Amino acid sequence: MTRQQISLNPATDEVVATFPVHTEDQVREIVAHARYASIWWKQQGFHGRRRALLNWKRYLAGHNAELVDLLHRENGKPRPDAGLELLLAIEHIDWNARHAGKVLRSRRRNPGLLLANFSARVDHVAFGVVGVIGPWNYPIFTPNGSIATALAAGNTVVFKPSEYTPAVAQWYVNAFADANPEAPTGILSLITGDGETGAALCRSGVDKIAFTGSAATGRKVMSACAEVMVPVVMELGGKDAAIVAADADIAAAADAIAFGAMGNSGQTCVGIERVYVERAVRDQFLDKLRGVLADVRPGTGIGASYGPMTMPSQIPVVRRHVEDAVASGGETVIGDIGDIGERFIAPIVILDPGHESAAIQEETFGPTLTVTTVTSLSEAVDLANDVRFGLGGAVFSRRRAREVVERLDTSQVSVNSVLGFAGMARLPLGGRGESGFGRIHGPEGLLEFTRTRAVATQRFPVPGVHLLSFRRAPWIDRLLPHLIRLLHAR
């Protein structure tokens, strides 16, 4: 008997839908079907794939109210935030559809003097079948960054969503088929289940895995993929910092940081979890932050700023981090431990916790923020870099942003804003350290989902000169030392 997975509304525990937990054999069968469909998908070429992806994005746009409502019910975020997430996902589909052909076209290379009778080129070849394991916090936008890119590059995709958001994933996958009725099944497929299902996908014969989630789960995915030598791209957690310089627009910084920290209940891998602010403007920044957060509240109805914690097991993590921050010397200046409820958490801001506290060193993934007072921007950068993560960050300064950006050890930075890089389909997204490796989004993302193929073609033979042959003339062997000196000794 097939095990079942129940999806619940995180605000009410209402059942949204029920899904099967796919077995290893079922996963292999779905991947095999995707491999068969990949023949047709590759034959469509860039032009045909562009048409199919644009059909899909128009369908998503035309039926956006249905998906926004489902996102609200299954994920918990307010409908306006769900609409923003969908808009960003559609932007990325559109960009990939329109630019894959240009980014991935074959390119000629100079063969060099030694083999001047050859032509040379580099092709970018689709892997075949890509497995995508997606998260629950942005169940459309985040996996779409891998899915739309992999499809545009010529791969078929098998998508395993989080067990917290399978209904959203099913709607999204079905939308592709509904928008492209002439396409065979298997271009974009869905499997549902738990961690065992994800491990089965890694071992199912896919050609690459794109994973988004925690570093702990990422290690498990990498281990399963290593058994069968499947390459991976890892988009993992973050502990992003915002640096506020004395010359910043303090009101604008407070407004942006409040959204970057508390938006989506703080459940954002590139959200702001730490602030380093110069002492001269620290009190002014806190005053402005209090003003912004005074009107920010969690809930499910109209006017709610963000929804419930989607994953209940994350709530004890938030509580532990707040308690540890206070125990290390931090002071709660907005909210306190009593604002951590069974489903909802109101904004909590902690001033000057210990640098080694969990609230500084570990990903919290909740609507909390630490604010650390610094005496200089140099100190701010040193502290911002002194964590295991390296995903994104933000800098607020009118004149000194560039020098801070150049020293920040992160892969993405927003200047005088937050999260801007995530909304731009042209920019790559990825991390270092505990934040992962590889890139999604932009040209770098398209290249991530292809492998290179070098092609060297002999255009004509050179009479009497056979360098790559056992029939090489003795005079060529005698010439080689002279040729080495002539070409490379100067």
RAWOSUL-V364882 format. One record per residue. N is the residue number from 1. RES is the residue in one small letter. SS is DSSP state (A for helix, B for strand, O for the rest). PSI is psi in whole degrees, -180 to 180 (999 if undefined). D_FIRST is the distance of its C-alpha to the first C-alpha in Angstrom with 1 decimal. Layout:
n = {N/N}
res = {RES/RES}
ss = {SS/SS}
psi = {PSI/PSI}
d_first = {D_FIRST/D_FIRST}
This chain:
n = {1/2/3/4/5/6/7/8/9/10/11/12/13/14/15/16/17/18/19/20/21/22/23/24/25/26/27/28/29/30/31/32/33/34/35/36/37/38/39/40/41/42/43/44/45/46/47/48/49/50/51/52/53/54/55/56/57/58/59/60/61/62/63/64/65/66/67/68/69/70/71/72/73/74/75/76/77/78/79/80/81/82/83/84/85/86/87/88/89/90/91/92/93/94/95/96/97/98/99/100/101/102/103/104/105/106/107/108/109/110/111/112/113/114/115/116/117/118/119/120/121/122/123/124/125/126/127/128/129/130/131/132/133/134/135/136/137/138/139/140/141/142/143/144/145/146/147/148/149/150/151/152/153/154/155/156/157/158/159/160/161/162/163/164/165/166/167/168/169/170/171/172/173/174/175/176/177/178/179/180/181/182/183/184/185/186/187/188/189/190/191/192/193/194/195/196/197/198/199/200/201/202/203/204/205/206/207/208/209/210/211/212/213/214/215/216/217/218/219/220/221/222/223/224/225/226/227/228/229/230/231/232/233/234/235/236/237/238/239/240/241/242/243/244/245/246/247/248/249/250/251/252/253/254/255/256/257/258/259/260/261/262/263/264/265/266/267/268/269/270/271/272/273/274/275/276/277/278/279/280/281/282/283/284/285/286/287/288/289/290/291/292/293/294/295/296/297/298/299/300/301/302/303/304/305/306/307/308/309/310/311/312/313/314/315/316/317/318/319/320/321/322/323/324/325/326/327/328/329/330/331/332/333/334/335/336/337/338/339/340/341/342/343/344/345/346/347/348/349/350/351/352/353/354/355/356/357/358/359/360/361/362/363/364/365/366/367/368/369/370/371/372/373/374/375/376/377/378/379/380/381/382/383/384/385/386/387/388/389/390/391/392/393/394/395/396/397/398/399/400/401/402/403/404/405/406/407/408/409/410/411/412/413/414/415/416/417/418/419/420/421/422/423/424/425/426/427/428/429/430/431/432/433/434/435/436/437/438/439/440/441/442/443/444/445/446/447/448/449/450/451/452/453/454/455/456/457/458/459/460/461/462/463/464/465/466/467/468/469/470/471/472/473/474/475/476/477/478/479/480/481/482/483/484/485/486/487/488/489/490}
res = {m/t/r/q/q/i/s/l/n/p/a/t/d/e/v/v/a/t/f/p/v/h/t/e/d/q/v/r/e/i/v/a/h/a/r/y/a/s/i/w/w/k/q/q/g/f/h/g/r/r/r/a/l/l/n/w/k/r/y/l/a/g/h/n/a/e/l/v/d/l/l/h/r/e/n/g/k/p/r/p/d/a/g/l/e/l/l/l/a/i/e/h/i/d/w/n/a/r/h/a/g/k/v/l/r/s/r/r/r/n/p/g/l/l/l/a/n/f/s/a/r/v/d/h/v/a/f/g/v/v/g/v/i/g/p/w/n/y/p/i/f/t/p/n/g/s/i/a/t/a/l/a/a/g/n/t/v/v/f/k/p/s/e/y/t/p/a/v/a/q/w/y/v/n/a/f/a/d/a/n/p/e/a/p/t/g/i/l/s/l/i/t/g/d/g/e/t/g/a/a/l/c/r/s/g/v/d/k/i/a/f/t/g/s/a/a/t/g/r/k/v/m/s/a/c/a/e/v/m/v/p/v/v/m/e/l/g/g/k/d/a/a/i/v/a/a/d/a/d/i/a/a/a/a/d/a/i/a/f/g/a/m/g/n/s/g/q/t/c/v/g/i/e/r/v/y/v/e/r/a/v/r/d/q/f/l/d/k/l/r/g/v/l/a/d/v/r/p/g/t/g/i/g/a/s/y/g/p/m/t/m/p/s/q/i/p/v/v/r/r/h/v/e/d/a/v/a/s/g/g/e/t/v/i/g/d/i/g/d/i/g/e/r/f/i/a/p/i/v/i/l/d/p/g/h/e/s/a/a/i/q/e/e/t/f/g/p/t/l/t/v/t/t/v/t/s/l/s/e/a/v/d/l/a/n/d/v/r/f/g/l/g/g/a/v/f/s/r/r/r/a/r/e/v/v/e/r/l/d/t/s/q/v/s/v/n/s/v/l/g/f/a/g/m/a/r/l/p/l/g/g/r/g/e/s/g/f/g/r/i/h/g/p/e/g/l/l/e/f/t/r/t/r/a/v/a/t/q/r/f/p/v/p/g/v/h/l/l/s/f/r/r/a/p/w/i/d/r/l/l/p/h/l/i/r/l/l/h/a/r}
ss = {O/O/O/B/B/B/B/B/O/O/O/O/O/O/B/B/B/B/B/B/O/O/O/A/A/A/A/A/A/A/A/A/A/A/A/A/A/A/A/A/A/A/A/O/A/A/A/A/A/A/A/A/A/A/A/A/A/A/A/A/A/A/O/A/A/A/A/A/A/A/A/A/A/A/A/O/O/O/A/A/A/A/A/A/A/A/A/A/A/A/A/A/A/A/A/A/A/A/A/A/A/A/A/A/O/O/B/B/B/O/O/O/O/O/O/O/O/B/B/B/B/B/B/B/B/B/O/O/B/B/B/B/B/O/O/O/O/O/O/O/A/A/A/A/A/A/A/A/A/A/A/A/O/O/O/B/B/B/B/B/O/O/O/O/O/A/A/A/A/A/A/A/A/A/A/A/A/A/A/O/O/O/O/O/O/O/O/B/B/B/B/O/O/O/A/A/A/A/A/A/A/A/O/O/O/O/O/B/B/B/B/B/O/O/A/A/A/A/A/A/A/A/A/A/A/A/A/O/O/O/B/B/B/B/B/O/O/O/O/B/B/B/B/B/O/O/O/O/O/A/A/A/A/A/A/A/A/A/A/A/A/A/A/A/A/A/O/O/O/O/O/B/B/B/B/B/B/B/A/A/A/A/A/A/A/A/A/A/A/A/A/A/A/O/O/O/O/B/O/O/O/O/O/O/O/B/O/O/O/O/O/O/A/A/A/A/A/A/A/A/A/A/A/A/A/A/A/O/O/O/B/B/B/B/O/O/A/A/A/B/O/O/O/O/B/O/O/B/B/B/B/O/O/O/O/O/O/A/A/A/A/O/O/O/O/O/O/B/B/B/B/B/B/B/O/O/A/A/A/A/A/A/A/A/A/O/O/O/B/O/O/O/B/B/B/B/O/O/O/O/A/A/A/A/A/A/A/O/O/O/O/O/O/B/B/O/O/O/O/A/A/A/A/O/O/O/O/O/B/B/O/O/B/O/O/B/B/O/B/B/O/A/A/A/A/A/A/A/O/B/B/B/B/B/B/B/B/B/O/O/O/B/O/O/B/O/O/O/O/O/O/O/O/A/A/A/A/A/A/A/A/A/A/A/A/A/A/A/O/O}
psi = {130/130/151/151/127/127/131/149/120/-16/-26/-11/14/138/124/-46/167/139/154/150/105/138/170/-41/-40/-39/-45/-39/-42/-40/-40/-39/-39/-35/-40/-42/-24/-26/-49/-43/-41/-36/-21/-21/179/-37/-46/-39/-37/-46/-44/-41/-37/-34/-43/-46/-33/-37/-46/-43/-41/-24/27/-32/-37/-46/-38/-43/-41/-40/-42/-43/-41/-34/-29/-13/152/152/-40/-40/-36/-40/-39/-42/-45/-42/-45/-40/-43/-40/-42/-38/-47/-46/-45/-42/-41/-17/-10/-42/-39/-43/-38/9/155/144/137/148/150/123/-16/165/-37/-37/52/-15/5/157/156/144/163/125/154/112/132/145/-43/-87/124/131/132/123/113/165/178/-17/-38/79/-11/-57/-47/-54/-29/-31/-30/-42/-53/-36/-46/-41/-46/-31/-8/6/154/161/136/120/122/105/172/149/-10/-15/45/-30/-41/-44/-42/-43/-45/-44/-45/-31/-36/-45/-41/-33/-17/69/-20/-14/144/157/152/-7/-48/115/159/135/146/153/-157/-156/-34/-35/-41/-41/-38/-38/-41/-33/10/-6/8/160/-16/152/133/120/138/127/-157/159/-36/-46/-35/-39/-39/-41/-46/-40/-44/-40/-34/-28/-31/16/45/124/155/155/128/116/101/-158/175/166/57/141/147/134/125/111/162/-25/13/160/99/-41/-43/-38/-45/-41/-47/-43/-37/-43/-44/-29/-41/-18/143/34/27/7/63/122/-30/19/165/122/-18/146/137/115/137/142/-37/-26/10/-51/-38/-42/-45/-39/-46/-39/-42/-41/-41/-47/-11/-30/7/124/149/161/-171/-16/-174/134/-11/138/-33/168/-160/168/123/-40/109/-32/-12/-22/-44/-29/-46/-45/-45/-41/-42/-45/-42/-38/-43/-41/-27/1/-1/158/127/116/-17/123/179/-173/-27/-12/3/105/-171/-25/-35/148/122/160/137/128/130/127/129/55/166/143/-29/2/157/-33/-18/-39/-20/152/125/-46/48/173/61/161/134/142/119/129/132/157/-14/163/-30/-43/-40/-45/-44/-44/-39/-37/-15/55/170/-10/160/63/-78/-171/180/150/132/110/145/-32/-16/13/-41/-42/-32/-45/-43/-23/-18/131/62/169/-15/144/137/137/124/31/-179/149/6/-39/-31/-28/-7/111/-19/-14/140/159/131/-173/-171/164/-133/-7/0/-164/167/170/141/166/150/-175/-37/-34/-43/-42/-32/-30/24/162/150/147/116/132/118/121/122/117/-33/150/150/113/127/-7/105/83/-40/61/150/-12/18/131/147/-34/-28/-41/-38/-28/-23/-48/-39/-38/-39/-47/-41/-42/-30/-3/-10/999}
d_first = {0.0/3.8/6.4/9.2/12.9/15.6/19.1/22.0/25.7/27.4/30.4/28.8/25.2/24.5/21.1/21.8/18.4/14.7/13.2/10.1/10.5/11.2/10.8/14.1/13.9/13.2/16.1/18.3/17.8/18.8/21.7/22.8/23.0/25.0/27.3/28.0/28.8/31.1/33.6/34.2/34.2/36.9/38.9/39.3/41.6/42.5/43.9/40.8/38.5/40.9/40.7/36.9/36.8/39.6/37.9/34.9/37.1/38.9/35.7/34.7/38.2/38.4/35.1/35.7/35.7/32.0/30.9/33.3/32.0/28.4/29.7/31.5/28.6/25.9/28.3/31.0/34.1/36.9/36.9/40.1/38.5/35.5/37.9/39.8/36.6/35.9/39.5/39.6/36.4/38.1/41.3/39.5/37.9/41.4/43.1/40.9/41.1/44.8/45.6/43.2/45.6/48.6/47.0/45.3/48.0/49.5/52.5/55.6/56.8/60.3/60.3/63.3/66.6/65.5/63.3/65.1/64.6/60.9/58.9/55.9/53.0/49.7/46.7/43.6/40.5/37.0/34.5/32.0/28.6/28.6/25.7/26.4/24.8/26.2/27.2/26.9/30.6/31.6/28.4/30.3/33.6/32.6/29.9/32.0/34.8/32.8/31.0/34.1/36.2/33.9/33.6/37.4/38.0/36.2/32.7/29.4/27.1/23.4/23.1/20.9/22.0/22.0/19.1/21.9/22.9/20.1/21.5/24.9/23.7/21.9/25.1/27.2/25.4/25.3/29.0/29.9/28.4/30.1/33.4/33.3/32.1/33.9/31.9/29.0/25.5/24.8/28.0/26.2/22.4/19.9/17.0/15.6/14.5/16.4/18.9/16.6/16.0/19.8/20.4/18.3/20.5/23.6/22.8/21.5/25.0/26.2/30.0/30.4/28.6/30.1/29.0/30.2/29.7/31.1/33.0/30.8/27.6/29.8/30.7/27.1/26.6/29.9/29.0/25.9/27.9/30.8/28.8/28.8/32.0/30.6/33.2/32.4/34.1/33.7/34.6/34.4/36.0/39.5/42.2/44.5/48.1/50.7/54.3/56.9/60.4/63.6/64.5/61.2/60.9/59.6/58.5/56.5/55.0/53.9/52.4/50.4/49.3/48.1/45.8/44.7/43.9/42.4/40.9/37.1/37.4/38.6/35.2/36.8/37.0/40.5/41.5/44.6/44.1/47.6/51.1/54.3/57.4/61.1/62.9/65.5/62.9/60.3/61.4/61.8/58.3/56.8/58.8/57.5/53.9/54.3/55.6/52.6/49.9/51.7/50.0/46.6/43.9/40.1/38.5/36.5/39.4/42.2/44.4/41.8/42.4/38.9/35.6/33.5/32.1/28.8/27.3/28.1/28.3/31.3/33.5/34.3/35.3/37.7/39.1/39.6/41.4/43.7/44.6/45.3/47.4/49.5/49.9/51.2/54.0/52.4/53.4/51.1/53.3/50.8/48.2/47.2/44.4/44.3/43.1/39.6/37.5/33.9/33.0/36.3/38.9/42.4/44.5/45.8/48.6/49.9/53.3/54.2/51.5/51.9/51.1/48.8/46.8/43.1/43.9/45.9/44.0/40.3/38.4/38.2/36.2/37.6/40.6/43.1/46.1/48.6/52.2/54.4/58.1/59.8/63.4/63.0/60.6/60.8/59.3/56.7/55.5/55.6/53.4/51.0/50.5/50.1/46.3/43.5/42.4/44.0/42.4/44.7/47.6/50.4/54.2/56.5/60.2/62.9/64.7/62.8/59.3/59.7/60.8/57.8/55.3/56.8/56.2/52.7/50.2/47.4/46.0/46.6/49.2/50.2/53.9/55.0/51.5/47.9/44.9/47.0/45.8/42.2/43.2/45.2/43.2/46.0/45.8/43.4/41.1/40.2/41.1/42.5/41.7/38.8/38.6/37.4/38.8/38.9/39.6/38.0/40.1/43.4/44.8/43.6/40.0/40.3/41.8/39.0/36.5/38.7/40.3/43.9/45.4/49.1/51.0/54.5/56.4/59.8/62.0/65.0/66.2/69.1/71.7/72.3/69.8/66.5/65.0/61.6/62.8/64.2/67.2/68.2/72.0/73.8/75.6/72.3/71.4/74.9/74.4/71.1/72.8/75.1/72.3/70.3/73.4/74.1/70.7/69.6/72.5/74.0}
